[in-house]
Amino acid sequence: MLWQIVVLLVLLWIYYGHHKNRRFIQFSKCFKNDYKTLPLIGHAYLFCGDGEVRMTAFQLLGRQALKHGGAAGAWFCRKFYVVITDPVDLDVVMKTSFEKATIMQFARNLIGNGSIFAPVPIWRPRRKVLAPTFSLKNLNKFMKIFNHQSRIMVDKLQKQVGAGPFSIWGYTSTFTMDAISETALGVKLNAQSHSDQPFLTAMDRCLYLITMRMVQPWLHFKFILSKLPLYKEFKTCKKIVYDFIDEIIVSKRKTMKGNINDESQEEQDDGRWKTLLELFIESSGGYTDVELREEILVILTAGTDTSAVGISFTLLMLSRHLDVQEKLYQECCNKGNYKALPTWADNGPVHRKRSQITDRNDQDNACGLK
């Protein structure tokens, strides 16, 4: 009798899911995908395996979009997704649809209502407050930090010269973490020299566990996730991250409050620069510590992981196309003494070569290297 009840409940659940998704089922017929859609799990079977298998699955879906005119459909259990590779179509979609997919709620478990993942009613007013903070005037003052941290990375990369293929990720990810933590928080983590610090390890594990949950459908259900060891690990790492940032926020508020009437602390063009956290506190007009933490986590996540991916891929492309690499090197040298610290104005050569790198990237397949 019990198994009959279970079967009946499963059938009712399937019917309910089909009825609820009937519009998406009809909509999905507008998009092609050569990979078979299995009952209940859709294309989720492509993601079964280790991290490399999951990355390959994203590439396969991307190539399906390239094959079928820039867009392809994919079912991830009962959720339908449209994979877009056409830049024009993507631009239109991103400018007209601001709500995030439900799968992004997993990122909110760490970042909360930070700007990237926040619902539109929260995101819009925060964006208006935060946008002026990222003006060129403010960003230009961080060049010294970028120069200093990039020199450290270059010195460490020197050890790999002539040593054969190696992973660039460890170098770029620690570089971006050092640069962002100093510009955003005013804290020197020295991640490039000491990558085993508790905060760095905890932050890395949190991002890994969130990503792992996104691509494993059975982990979408909290009642299953809460029974697994990785849930306890995530909560432990999350607490380490929160405690670290909260302590800095409280300390920074006290420092700024004590110096509010001290003219010697005022920012000068050639003097002390303000961290992003200080700029957030000044421009927010009353953000709580939790709201500040959320926005700092957005900066740390986007500024470290995303930037590291971009830098790594650019370096990889330069290693594959030596002619572009040589032209870029010569153009940088022609700007003057190549040993001198670059300024914001020296970014010109990189901007001009970006189009060449992008063109070569298109030739190598936008969804993965052949």
C-alpha positions in Angstrom: 0.0 0.0 0.0 2.8 2.4 0.9 4.6 2.0 -2.5 1.3 2.6 -4.3 0.9 5.9 -2.4 4.5 6.8 -3.3 3.9 6.1 -7.0 0.7 8.1 -6.9 2.5 11.1 -5.3 5.3 10.9 -7.9 2.8 10.8 -10.8 1.0 13.8 -9.3 4.3 15.7 -8.9 5.2 15.0 -12.5 1.7 16.1 -13.7 1.9 19.2 -11.6 5.4 20.1 -13.0 4.2 19.5 -16.6 1.1 21.6 -16.1 3.0 24.4 -14.4 5.6 24.5 -17.2 3.2 24.2 -20.1 4.1 27.6 -21.4 7.8 26.9 -21.2 7.3 23.5 -22.9 5.6 25.3 -25.8 8.3 28.0 -25.8 11.1 25.4 -25.8 9.9 24.2 -29.2 11.3 27.4 -30.7 14.8 26.3 -29.9 16.8 23.4 -31.2 19.2 21.1 -29.3 20.7 17.9 -30.8 21.2 16.3 -27.4 18.3 14.1 -26.2 16.0 15.5 -23.5 15.5 12.8 -20.9 12.3 12.6 -18.8 12.4 14.5 -15.5 16.1 15.5 -15.7 16.2 17.0 -19.2 19.8 17.7 -20.2 21.1 17.6 -16.6 22.8 14.2 -17.4 25.4 16.1 -19.4 26.6 17.5 -16.0 27.1 14.2 -14.3 30.8 13.8 -13.4 33.6 15.9 -12.1 34.4 19.6 -12.7 35.9 19.0 -16.1 32.8 17.1 -17.3 30.6 20.0 -16.2 32.8 22.6 -17.9 32.6 20.4 -21.1 28.8 20.3 -20.7 28.7 24.1 -20.9 30.9 24.1 -24.0 28.6 21.5 -25.6 25.5 23.6 -25.0 27.3 26.7 -26.2 28.3 24.9 -29.5 24.7 23.9 -29.9 23.8 27.6 -29.8 26.5 28.4 -32.4 25.2 25.6 -34.6 21.6 26.7 -34.4 21.8 30.4 -35.2 23.1 31.8 -31.9 20.5 30.3 -29.5 19.7 26.8 -28.2 17.3 25.4 -25.6 18.2 23.3 -22.6 16.2 21.7 -19.8 17.8 21.4 -16.4 15.3 19.2 -14.7 12.0 21.3 -14.7 13.8 24.5 -15.5 14.1 25.7 -19.1 17.1 27.8 -20.2 18.0 29.5 -23.4 21.7 29.4 -24.2 22.7 32.5 -26.3 25.9 33.1 -28.1 24.9 35.8 -30.5 26.2 39.1 -28.9 23.4 41.2 -30.4 20.7 39.0 -29.1 22.4 38.8 -25.7 22.7 42.6 -25.5 18.9 42.9 -26.1 18.0 40.3 -23.5 20.4 41.7 -20.8 18.9 45.2 -21.3 15.3 44.1 -21.1 15.3 41.3 -18.5 16.7 42.2 -15.1 15.3 39.5 -12.9 17.7 36.6 -12.2 16.9 33.0 -12.7 15.9 31.0 -9.6 19.2 29.1 -9.7 20.9 32.4 -8.7 19.3 32.2 -5.3 22.1 29.8 -4.3 24.6 32.6 -4.7 22.4 34.7 -2.4 23.1 32.2 0.3 26.6 33.9 0.5 26.2 37.3 -1.0 22.6 38.0 0.2 21.0 40.9 -1.7 24.3 42.2 -3.2 23.8 44.2 -6.4 24.6 41.5 -8.9 22.1 38.9 -7.6 19.5 41.2 -5.9 15.9 41.3 -6.9 15.1 44.3 -9.1 13.3 46.4 -6.4 16.5 46.2 -4.3 19.0 46.3 -7.2 17.7 49.5 -8.8 18.1 51.9 -5.9 21.4 50.4 -4.9 22.8 50.8 -8.4 22.0 54.5 -8.3 24.0 54.9 -5.1 27.0 52.7 -6.1 27.5 53.8 -9.7 29.3 57.1 -8.9 31.7 55.2 -6.7 33.2 53.5 -9.7 34.0 56.7 -11.6 37.3 56.9 -13.4 38.5 59.5 -10.9 38.2 57.0 -8.1 39.5 54.0 -10.1 42.5 55.9 -11.4 43.8 56.2 -7.8 44.0 52.4 -7.5 46.7 52.1 -10.3 49.5 52.1 -7.8 48.0 49.1 -6.1 47.4 47.3 -9.4 51.0 48.0 -10.4 52.4 46.7 -7.2 50.4 43.5 -7.1 51.0 42.8 -10.8 54.8 43.2 -10.3 54.6 40.5 -7.6 52.7 38.2 -9.9 55.2 38.8 -12.7 58.1 38.0 -10.4 56.5 34.7 -9.4 55.7 33.8 -13.0 59.4 34.2 -13.8 60.0 30.9 -12.0 57.9 29.2 -14.7 59.9 30.4 -17.7 61.1 27.4 -19.6 59.4 25.0 -17.3 56.8 23.8 -19.7 53.0 24.0 -19.5 51.5 25.1 -16.1 48.2 26.3 -14.7 48.0 30.1 -14.6 44.9 30.1 -12.4 46.8 30.1 -9.0 48.7 33.2 -10.1 45.9 35.3 -11.4 43.4 34.4 -8.7 45.7 35.3 -5.9 46.7 38.5 -7.7 43.2 39.7 -8.1 42.4 38.8 -4.5 45.3 40.9 -3.3 44.4 43.8 -5.5 40.7 43.8 -4.7 41.1 43.3 -1.0 43.4 46.3 -0.8 41.3 48.6 -3.0 37.9 47.5 -1.5 38.8 47.0 2.1 42.2 48.6 2.6 43.6 45.2 3.8 46.8 43.7 2.5 46.1 39.9 2.4 49.4 39.0 0.7 47.6 36.1 -0.9 50.3 35.7 -3.6 52.8 34.8 -0.9 50.4 33.2 1.7 47.5 31.5 -0.1 46.6 29.4 2.9 45.0 32.1 5.0 41.6 31.2 6.6 39.6 33.9 4.9 41.0 33.1 1.4 40.4 29.4 1.9 36.9 29.9 3.2 36.0 32.3 0.4 37.3 29.9 -2.2 35.4 27.0 -0.7 32.1 29.0 -0.5 32.3 29.8 -4.2 33.2 26.3 -5.1 30.3 24.8 -3.1 27.8 27.3 -4.6 28.9 26.5 -8.1 28.8 22.7 -7.4 25.2 23.1 -6.1 24.1 25.0 -9.2 25.1 22.2 -11.6 23.9 19.3 -9.5 20.1 19.1 -9.5 19.8 16.9 -6.5 21.5 19.5 -4.4 18.8 22.1 -5.3 16.6 20.6 -2.6 17.6 22.0 0.7 16.2 19.0 2.6 18.7 16.8 0.8 21.6 19.4 1.0 21.1 19.9 4.7 21.8 16.2 5.4 25.2 16.3 3.6 28.6 17.2 5.1 29.1 20.0 2.5 26.2 21.9 4.0 28.0 22.1 7.3 31.2 23.0 5.6 29.5 25.8 3.7 28.0 27.3 6.9 31.4 27.1 8.6 33.2 28.8 5.7 30.5 31.4 5.3 30.9 32.4 9.0 34.6 32.9 8.6 34.0 35.2 5.6 31.3 37.2 7.3 33.3 37.6 10.5 36.3 38.8 8.6 34.4 41.4 6.6 32.1 42.5 9.5 35.2 43.2 11.6 36.7 45.4 8.9 33.4 47.3 8.4 33.0 48.0 12.2 36.7 49.1 12.4 36.4 51.4 9.3 33.2 53.0 10.6 34.9 53.9 13.9 38.0 55.2 12.1 35.9 57.4 9.8 33.8 58.7 12.6 36.9 59.6 14.6 38.4 61.4 11.7 35.3 63.2 10.4 36.5 66.6 11.7 40.1 66.0 11.0 41.1 67.9 7.9 44.4 66.1 7.7 42.5 63.0 6.8 40.7 64.5 3.8 41.5 63.0 0.5 44.0 65.0 -1.6 44.8 64.5 -5.2 48.3 63.5 -4.4 47.7 62.1 -0.9 45.6 59.4 0.7 43.2 57.6 -1.4 39.9 56.1 -0.1 39.0 52.5 -0.3 35.7 51.3 -1.9 34.3 50.5 1.5 34.9 54.1 2.6 33.3 55.5 -0.6 30.3 53.1 0.0 29.9 54.4 3.6 30.0 58.0 2.5 27.8 57.7 -0.6 25.2 55.2 0.7 23.5 57.6 3.1 22.9 55.1 5.8 23.6 51.5 4.6 23.6 49.0 7.4 26.6 46.8 8.1 24.8 43.9 6.5 24.1 45.9 3.3 27.8 47.0 3.2 28.9 43.5 3.6 26.7 42.4 0.7 28.1 45.0 -1.6 31.7 44.2 -0.5 31.1 40.5 -1.2 29.9 41.4 -4.7 33.1 43.3 -5.3 35.3 40.5 -3.9 33.5 37.9 -5.9 33.2 39.7 -9.2 36.6 41.4 -8.8 38.5 38.3 -8.0 37.0 35.3 -9.7 35.6 37.0 -12.8 38.7 39.2 -13.3 41.0 36.2 -12.8 39.1 34.2 -15.5 39.4 37.1 -17.9 43.1 37.6 -17.2 43.8 33.9 -17.5 42.0 33.5 -20.8 43.7 36.6 -22.2 47.1 35.2 -21.3 46.2 31.8 -22.7 45.2 33.4 -26.0 48.4 35.4 -26.1 50.4 32.2 -25.6 48.6 30.7 -28.6 49.1 33.6 -30.9 52.7 34.7 -30.6 52.3 37.4 -33.4 49.7 39.3 -31.4 51.8 38.8 -28.2 54.9 40.3 -29.9 52.9 43.3 -31.3 51.4 44.0 -27.9 54.8 43.8 -26.3 56.4 46.1 -28.8 53.6 48.6 -28.5 53.9 48.7 -24.8 57.7 49.2 -25.1 57.1 52.1 -27.5 55.2 54.0 -24.9 58.5 54.6 -23.1 60.6 52.8 -20.6 58.9 49.4 -20.2 60.3 49.1 -16.7 58.5 52.2 -15.5 55.2 51.8 -13.7 52.3 52.3 -16.1 49.6 54.9 -15.6 46.0 54.9 -16.6 46.8 56.5 -19.9 49.1 53.6 -20.8 46.1 51.3 -21.1 45.6 52.4 -24.7 47.7 49.7 -26.3 45.9 47.0 -24.4 42.5 48.4 -25.5 43.6 48.5 -29.2 44.9 44.9 -29.1 41.8 43.6 -27.3 39.9 43.5 -30.7 42.7 41.4 -32.2 42.6 39.0 -29.3 38.8 38.8 -29.6 39.0 38.1 -33.3 41.4 35.2 -32.7 39.2 34.0 -29.9 36.3 33.8 -32.3 38.4 31.7 -34.6 39.2 29.3 -31.8 35.5 28.9 -31.0 33.8 31.2 -28.5 32.6 28.2 -26.4 35.9 26.5 -25.8 39.4 26.0 -27.3 39.7 23.2 -29.9 
